[in-house]
Amino acid sequence: MTIEQLLIRNLHEVFGEGDPARRRAAIDELYAEDAVFYGPDGEGHHGREAIDRIAGIIRAGHPTFAYTETSPAQASHDAGRLSWVSGPAGEPPRYAGHDFILVRDGRIAVIYVFLDGEDK
């Protein structure tokens, strides 16, 4: 799987997924066991279990929001980035975000998420 594919699948199958079992299956496939999520709160969430927990919390806060890429995912060496917007389907986006990942052995080892807008 390419870095670009990891970014897009993560956006939709992890953070855009409302079903906890499907979200967890995607995390197990896309993330290294010891992966770390750094979000806008400044906290580091270590391991798949913690990433699953924070993704569930984020999804629960906006259960009807859809995620849409605003430009193609980009990769350089073992890193990648993706910019996106989110909001209720059919309405203007409520906020924008940027995901930056570091990849190890074909899986996300570290993800940094930055938010712009209302939910910053």
FIKOLZA-1660 file (N, C-alpha, C; in steps of 0.1 Angstrom, whole numbers, plus 5000, padded with zeros to 4 digits):
% residues 120
   i   px   py   pz ch aa at
   1 5008 4988 5000  A  M  N
   1 5000 5000 5000  A  M CA
   1 5009 5012 5000  A  M  C
   2 5005 5022 4992  A  T  N
   2 5013 5034 4991  A  T CA
   2 5010 5044 5003  A  T  C
   3 5019 5053 5006  A  I  N
   3 5017 5063 5016  A  I CA
   3 5004 5071 5013  A  I  C
   4 5002 5074 5001  A  E  N
   4 4990 5082 4997  A  E CA
   4 4977 5073 5000  A  E  C
   5 4977 5060 4998  A  Q  N
   5 4966 5052 5001  A  Q CA
   5 4964 5051 5016  A  Q  C
   6 4975 5050 5024  A  L  N
   6 4974 5050 5038  A  L CA
   6 4966 5062 5043  A  L  C
   7 4970 5074 5038  A  L  N
   7 4964 5087 5042  A  L CA
   7 4949 5087 5039  A  L  C
   8 4945 5083 5027  A  I  N
   8 4931 5083 5023  A  I CA
   8 4923 5073 5031  A  I  C
   9 4928 5061 5032  A  R  N
   9 4921 5051 5040  A  R CA
   9 4920 5055 5054  A  R  C
  10 4930 5061 5060  A  N  N
  10 4929 5065 5074  A  N CA
  10 4918 5075 5076  A  N  C
  11 4917 5085 5067  A  L  N
  11 4907 5095 5068  A  L CA
  11 4893 5090 5068  A  L  C
  12 4891 5080 5059  A  H  N
  12 4877 5075 5057  A  H CA
  12 4874 5063 5066  A  H  C
  13 4884 5054 5067  A  E  N
  13 4881 5041 5074  A  E CA
  13 4884 5042 5089  A  E  C
  14 4891 5052 5093  A  V  N
  14 4894 5053 5107  A  V CA
  14 4885 5065 5113  A  V  C
  15 4889 5077 5109  A  F  N
  15 4882 5089 5114  A  F CA
  15 4868 5091 5109  A  F  C
  16 4865 5086 5097  A  G  N
  16 4852 5088 5091  A  G CA
  16 4843 5076 5093  A  G  C
  17 4848 5066 5100  A  E  N
  17 4840 5054 5102  A  E CA
  17 4832 5054 5115  A  E  C
  18 4819 5052 5114  A  G  N
  18 4810 5052 5126  A  G CA
  18 4809 5038 5132  A  G  C
  19 4812 5028 5125  A  D  N
  19 4811 5014 5131  A  D CA
  19 4824 5011 5139  A  D  C
  20 4823 5009 5152  A  P  N
  20 4835 5006 5160  A  P CA
  20 4843 4994 5155  A  P  C
  21 4836 4983 5151  A  A  N
  21 4844 4971 5147  A  A CA
  21 4851 4973 5134  A  A  C
  22 4845 4980 5124  A  R  N
  22 4852 4983 5112  A  R CA
  22 4863 4993 5114  A  R  C
  23 4861 5003 5122  A  R  N
  23 4872 5012 5125  A  R CA
  23 4884 5005 5132  A  R  C
  24 4881 4996 5141  A  R  N
  24 4892 4989 5148  A  R CA
  24 4900 4980 5138  A  R  C
  25 4892 4973 5129  A  A  N
  25 4899 4965 5119  A  A CA
  25 4908 4973 5110  A  A  C
  26 4903 4985 5106  A  A  N
  26 4912 4994 5098  A  A CA
  26 4924 4999 5106  A  A  C
  27 4922 5002 5118  A  I  N
  27 4934 5006 5127  A  I CA
  27 4944 4995 5127  A  I  C
  28 4939 4983 5129  A  D  N
  28 4949 4971 5130  A  D CA
  28 4956 4969 5117  A  D  C
  29 4950 4972 5106  A  E  N
  29 4956 4970 5093  A  E CA
  29 4965 4982 5089  A  E  C
  30 4961 4994 5093  A  L  N
  30 4969 5006 5088  A  L CA
  30 4980 5011 5097  A  L  C
  31 4978 5008 5110  A  Y  N
  31 4988 5014 5120  A  Y CA
  31 4997 5003 5126  A  Y  C
  32 5010 5008 5128  A  A  N
  32 5019 4999 5135  A  A CA
  32 5014 4997 5150  A  A  C
  33 5018 4986 5156  A  E  N
  33 5013 4983 5169  A  E CA
  33 5016 4994 5179  A  E  C
  34 5028 5000 5178  A  D  N
  34 5032 5011 5187  A  D CA
  34 5031 5025 5181  A  D  C
  35 5021 5027 5172  A  A  N
  35 5019 5040 5166  A  A CA
  35 5015 5050 5176  A  A  C
  36 5017 5063 5173  A  V  N
  36 5014 5074 5181  A  V CA
  36 5006 5084 5173  A  V  C
  37 4995 5089 5179  A  F  N
  37 4986 5099 5174  A  F CA
  37 4988 5112 5182  A  F  C
  38 4992 5123 5175  A  Y  N
  38 4993 5136 5181  A  Y CA
  38 4983 5145 5175  A  Y  C
  39 4973 5149 5184  A  G  N
  39 4962 5157 5179  A  G CA
  39 4963 5171 5184  A  G  C
  40 4953 5179 5180  A  P  N
  40 4954 5194 5184  A  P CA
  40 4954 5196 5199  A  P  C
  41 4950 5186 5207  A  D  N
  41 4951 5188 5222  A  D CA
  41 4965 5187 5227  A  D  C
  42 4975 5184 5219  A  G  N
  42 4988 5183 5223  A  G CA
  42 4992 5170 5230  A  G  C
  43 4983 5162 5232  A  E  N
  43 4985 5149 5238  A  E CA
  43 4990 5139 5228  A  E  C
  44 4998 5130 5233  A  G  N
  44 5002 5118 5225  A  G CA
  44 4994 5106 5229  A  G  C
  45 4988 5100 5220  A  H  N
  45 4980 5088 5222  A  H CA
  45 4987 5076 5216  A  H  C
  46 4992 5067 5225  A  H  N
  46 5002 5057 5221  A  H CA
  46 4995 5043 5220  A  H  C
  47 4997 5037 5209  A  G  N
  47 4992 5023 5206  A  G CA
  47 4979 5023 5199  A  G  C
  48 4976 5012 5193  A  R  N
  48 4963 5010 5186  A  R CA
  48 4951 5012 5194  A  R  C
  49 4951 5007 5206  A  E  N
  49 4940 5009 5215  A  E CA
  49 4937 5024 5218  A  E  C
  50 4947 5031 5221  A  A  N
  50 4945 5046 5223  A  A CA
  50 4940 5053 5211  A  A  C
  51 4946 5049 5199  A  I  N
  51 4942 5056 5187  A  I CA
  51 4927 5052 5184  A  I  C
  52 4923 5040 5186  A  D  N
  52 4909 5036 5185  A  D CA
  52 4900 5044 5194  A  D  C
  53 4904 5046 5206  A  R  N
  53 4897 5054 5216  A  R CA
  53 4895 5068 5211  A  R  C
  54 4906 5075 5207  A  I  N
  54 4905 5089 5204  A  I CA
  54 4897 5091 5190  A  I  C
  55 4899 5081 5181  A  A  N
  55 4891 5082 5169  A  A CA
  55 4876 5080 5172  A  A  C
  56 4872 5072 5181  A  G  N
  56 4858 5070 5185  A  G CA
  56 4853 5082 5191  A  G  C
  57 4861 5089 5200  A  I  N
  57 4856 5101 5206  A  I CA
  57 4854 5112 5196  A  I  C
  58 4863 5113 5187  A  I  N
  58 4862 5124 5176  A  I CA
  58 4849 5121 5168  A  I  C
  59 4847 5108 5164  A  R  N
  59 4836 5105 5156  A  R CA
  59 4823 5107 5163  A  R  C
  60 4823 5104 5176  A  A  N
  60 4810 5106 5184  A  A CA
  60 4807 5120 5185  A  A  C
  61 4817 5129 5185  A  G  N
  61 4814 5143 5185  A  G CA
  61 4807 5149 5173  A  G  C
  62 4809 5142 5162  A  H  N
  62 4804 5146 5149  A  H CA
  62 4800 5134 5141  A  H  C
  63 4790 5127 5145  A  P  N
  63 4786 5114 5139  A  P CA
  63 4781 5115 5125  A  P  C
  64 4776 5126 5120  A  T  N
  64 4771 5127 5107  A  T CA
  64 4781 5135 5097  A  T  C
  65 4792 5139 5102  A  F  N
  65 4802 5146 5094  A  F CA
  65 4808 5137 5084  A  F  C
  66 4810 5142 5072  A  A  N
  66 4818 5135 5061  A  A CA
  66 4831 5142 5060  A  A  C
  67 4841 5134 5056  A  Y  N
  67 4855 5140 5053  A  Y CA
  67 4857 5140 5038  A  Y  C
  68 4863 5151 5033  A  T  N
  68 4866 5152 5019  A  T CA
  68 4880 5158 5017  A  T  C
  69 4888 5151 5009  A  E  N
  69 4901 5156 5006  A  E CA
  69 4900 5169 4998  A  E  C
  70 4909 5178 5001  A  T  N
  70 4909 5191 4994  A  T CA
  70 4920 5192 4983  A  T  C
  71 4929 5182 4984  A  S  N
  71 4939 5181 4974  A  S CA
  71 4945 5167 4975  A  S  C
  72 4952 5162 4964  A  P  N
  72 4957 5149 4965  A  P CA
  72 4967 5147 4976  A  P  C
  73 4967 5135 4982  A  A  N
  73 4977 5131 4992  A  A CA
  73 4990 5132 4986  A  A  C
  74 5000 5135 4994  A  Q  N
  74 5014 5136 4989  A  Q CA
  74 5023 5128 4998  A  Q  C
  75 5034 5122 4992  A  A  N
  75 5043 5114 4999  A  A CA
  75 5057 5119 4995  A  A  C
  76 5066 5117 5005  A  S  N
  76 5080 5120 5003  A  S CA
  76 5088 5111 5013  A  S  C
  77 5096 5102 5007  A  H  N
  77 5103 5092 5015  A  H CA
  77 5094 5084 5023  A  H  C
  78 5095 5085 5037  A  D  N
  78 5086 5077 5046  A  D CA
  78 5076 5086 5052  A  D  C
  79 5072 5097 5046  A  A  N
  79 5063 5107 5052  A  A CA
  79 5052 5110 5042  A  A  C
  80 5041 5115 5047  A  G  N
  80 5030 5119 5038  A  G CA
  80 5021 5129 5045  A  G  C
  81 5013 5136 5036  A  R  N
  81 5004 5146 5041  A  R CA
  81 4991 5146 5033  A  R  C
  82 4980 5150 5040  A  L  N
  82 4967 5151 5033  A  L CA
  82 4960 5162 5040  A  L  C
  83 4954 5171 5032  A  S  N
  83 4945 5182 5036  A  S CA
  83 4931 5178 5033  A  S  C
  84 4922 5181 5042  A  W  N
  84 4908 5177 5041  A  W CA
  84 4899 5187 5048  A  W  C
  85 4886 5186 5045  A  V  N
  85 4875 5194 5052  A  V CA
  85 4865 5184 5058  A  V  C
  86 4857 5189 5068  A  S  N
  86 4847 5180 5073  A  S CA
  86 4835 5189 5077  A  S  C
  87 4823 5182 5076  A  G  N
  87 4810 5188 5080  A  G CA
  87 4799 5179 5076  A  G  C
  88 4787 5183 5079  A  P  N
  88 4775 5175 5075  A  P CA
  88 4774 5174 5060  A  P  C
  89 4771 5163 5055  A  A  N
  89 4770 5161 5040  A  A CA
  89 4760 5171 5034  A  A  C
  90 4764 5177 5023  A  G  N
  90 4756 5186 5016  A  G CA
  90 4756 5201 5022  A  G  C
  91 4764 5203 5032  A  E  N
  91 4765 5216 5038  A  E CA
  91 4780 5221 5037  A  E  C
  92 4782 5234 5038  A  P  N
  92 4796 5239 5038  A  P CA
  92 4804 5232 5049  A  P  C
  93 4817 5230 5047  A  P  N
  93 4825 5224 5058  A  P CA
  93 4825 5232 5070  A  P  C
  94 4826 5226 5082  A  R  N
  94 4827 5233 5095  A  R CA
  94 4841 5235 5099  A  R  C
  95 4850 5226 5094  A  Y  N
  95 4864 5228 5098  A  Y CA
  95 4873 5221 5088  A  Y  C
  96 4886 5224 5088  A  A  N
  96 4895 5218 5079  A  A CA
  96 4906 5212 5087  A  A  C
  97 4913 5203 5081  A  G  N
  97 4924 5196 5089  A  G CA
  97 4935 5192 5079  A  G  C
  98 4946 5188 5085  A  H  N
  98 4958 5184 5078  A  H CA
  98 4964 5172 5086  A  H  C
  99 4966 5161 5079  A  D  N
  99 4972 5149 5085  A  D CA
  99 4986 5148 5080  A  D  C
 100 4996 5146 5088  A  F  N
 100 5009 5143 5085  A  F CA
 100 5013 5130 5091  A  F  C
 101 5018 5121 5083  A  I  N
 101 5022 5107 5088  A  I CA
 101 5036 5104 5086  A  I  C
 102 5042 5096 5094  A  L  N
 102 5055 5089 5092  A  L CA
 102 5051 5074 5091  A  L  C
 103 5057 5067 5082  A  V  N
 103 5054 5053 5079  A  V CA
 103 5066 5045 5082  A  V  C
 104 5064 5033 5088  A  R  N
 104 5074 5023 5090  A  R CA
 104 5069 5010 5086  A  R  C
 105 5076 5003 5078  A  D  N
 105 5072 4989 5074  A  D CA
 105 5058 4989 5068  A  D  C
 106 5054 4999 5060  A  G  N
 106 5042 5000 5053  A  G CA
 106 5030 5003 5062  A  G  C
 107 5032 5008 5074  A  R  N
 107 5021 5011 5083  A  R CA
 107 5024 5025 5089  A  R  C
 108 5013 5032 5094  A  I  N
 108 5014 5045 5100  A  I CA
 108 5021 5043 5114  A  I  C
 109 5032 5049 5116  A  A  N
 109 5040 5049 5128  A  A CA
 109 5036 5061 5137  A  A  C
 110 5035 5072 5131  A  V  N
 110 5031 5085 5138  A  V CA
 110 5022 5093 5129  A  V  C
 111 5012 5099 5135  A  I  N
 111 5003 5108 5128  A  I CA
 111 5002 5120 5136  A  I  C
 112 5003 5132 5129  A  Y  N
 112 5001 5145 5135  A  Y CA
 112 4989 5151 5128  A  Y  C
 113 4979 5155 5136  A  V  N
 113 4967 5161 5130  A  V CA
 113 4966 5176 5135  A  V  C
 114 4964 5184 5125  A  F  N
 114 4962 5199 5128  A  F CA
 114 4948 5203 5123  A  F  C
 115 4941 5211 5131  A  L  N
 115 4928 5216 5127  A  L CA
 115 4928 5231 5125  A  L  C
 116 4919 5235 5115  A  D  N
 116 4916 5249 5113  A  D CA
 116 4901 5251 5114  A  D  C
 117 4897 5262 5119  A  G  N
 117 4883 5265 5119  A  G CA
 117 4876 5263 5133  A  G  C
 118 4863 5260 5132  A  E  N
 118 4854 5260 5143  A  E CA
 118 4859 5250 5154  A  E  C
 119 4864 5239 5151  A  D  N
 119 4867 5229 5161  A  D CA
 119 4882 5229 5165  A  D  C
 120 4888 5240 5162  A  K  N
 120 4903 5241 5164  A  K CA
 120 4906 5240 5179  A  K  C
% end
